[in-house]
Amino acid sequence: MTYEERLQNVSVLGAAGKMGSGILLLTAVEMADLSLLPENKGKSFVLNAIDVSPEGLSGLMKYLRDQVRKVAEKKTVWLRKVYADRDDLVENYEIIDEYIFDVLNVVRPVTTMSAAYSSNLIFEAVSENRALKVKLLTDIDTNNGNSPWYFTNTSSVPIGLIEKEANLEGRVIGFHFYNPPAVQRLVELIKTDKTTEDVIEFAHKYAKKLRKIIVPSNDFAGFIGNGHFMRDALHGMKEAETLASEKDMPLYKAIYMINKITQDYLVRPMGIFQLIDYVGIDVVQFILGVMNPFVDDEELHSDLLDKMMLQGVKGGQKSSGAQKDGFLKYKGSRVTSIWDIHKQTYVDIDQFKDECDEILGDLPDSVVAWKSIVRNKKKDDILTAFFNDLKSSDALGSVTAVNYGRRSKAIGEKLVADAVADEIDHVNTVMLTGFFHAYGPVNNFFE
């Protein structure tokens, strides 16, 4: 079966979710583009958008329409060539509207799993639940006579377990998009010992057509991305608890301070507690639970996350993409308050910010903001100067940041030592591309 034939009938499970909708958008555009090529004229391309929520599917179609318009506006020159034989399409807006129609015409929104029974390729983007994934893929494979391939978007469940429990020998691969899939360029590719070369070859071609960067990860729970992030998050939470104890201060003040350190001192796009909120406190807790049984030399668990969940504070994002309140309370993209786990209420940052900043001490004059440095060609030299100043300072914020940077490096090195990643560059690429860090965690900045 050729690349084009494989993409003639595709299904996306969990299509109305944040990850599923992005995967659906990318695949719908690719399939529509293929259908518009002269050699594919007359061929049928069907993309089943499968989700249990009719309301979600309705919102999905509006999302697709808006996003495809943006896609079309960026490639009107190509579209003019594609529609060159259409005398009725003259103006750009007419061509764009026609392309939107052609892309949406590929998509079939449905709530029944049976729609996937005739697909050649299935993208699985349901919740991070091993039993659910296995159940759905087993059902499809039992009723589908095409021996379909399965691309699972899991960010933590070992692919080999899904393969074995759903009896998909050689026909499933981990194809982990980063959030949001339509924007993020990174894909973690996880194969098993049995994954066929045809599946791997297709995965690489599909990723290339989508202009994605593939980083291979070995099949170990959490893979590279969550392998680093989850441990980094655990370290951040532990540091906050330790700081609160040593300084005899409320935990919410320590959370503010560690979040500031991990953003401003370590030059990251957001602090560690903001990142936990972005992913979702509930999601982080669940992924740690998935990973923990597979490690013997550490405990991947946080009592703090458990307490937050018991208090109903989950973070995550709304369907609009807006941030839900978690450890931090948000007004737009601005952090306004921190959750007090003891009084179970948010405390306005303005009440304690100056006190905490004074305890942390002054940042060196060489400090740089992530936004100004991330694409700077001289960023290594600029960061080296700043981090050298941090190392020479005895201020609490500087000392904590340097130790945090060293811990982050140790996490990355252990991922290689444990054969989760084949090489250091793979770890750094994941954090640079998937988490938008300005520099990889394995570096010499903090030596």
Secondary structure, 3 states (H helix, E strand, C coil): CCHHHHCCEEEEECCCCHHHHHHHHHHHHHHHHHHCCHHHCCCCCEEEEECCCHHHHHHHHHHHHHHHHHHHHHCHHHHHHHCCCCCCCCCHHHHHHHHHHHHHHHEEEECCHHHHHHCCEEEECCCCCHHHHHHHHHHHHHHCCCCCEEEECCCCCCHHHHHHHCCCCCCEEEEEECCCCCCCCEEEEECCCCCCHHHHHHHHHHHHHCCCEEEECCCCCCCCHHHHHHHHHHHHHHHHHHHHHHCCCCHHHHHHHHHHHHHHHCCCCCCHHHHHHHHCHHHHHHHHHHHHHHCCCCCCCCHHHHHHHHCCCCCCECCCCCECCCCEEEECCEEEEEEECCCCEEEEHHHCHHHHHHHHCCCCCCCCCHHHHCCCCCHHHHHHHHHHHHHCCCCHHHHHHHHHHHHHHHHHHHHHHCCCCCCHHHHHHHHHHHCCCCCCCCCCCCC
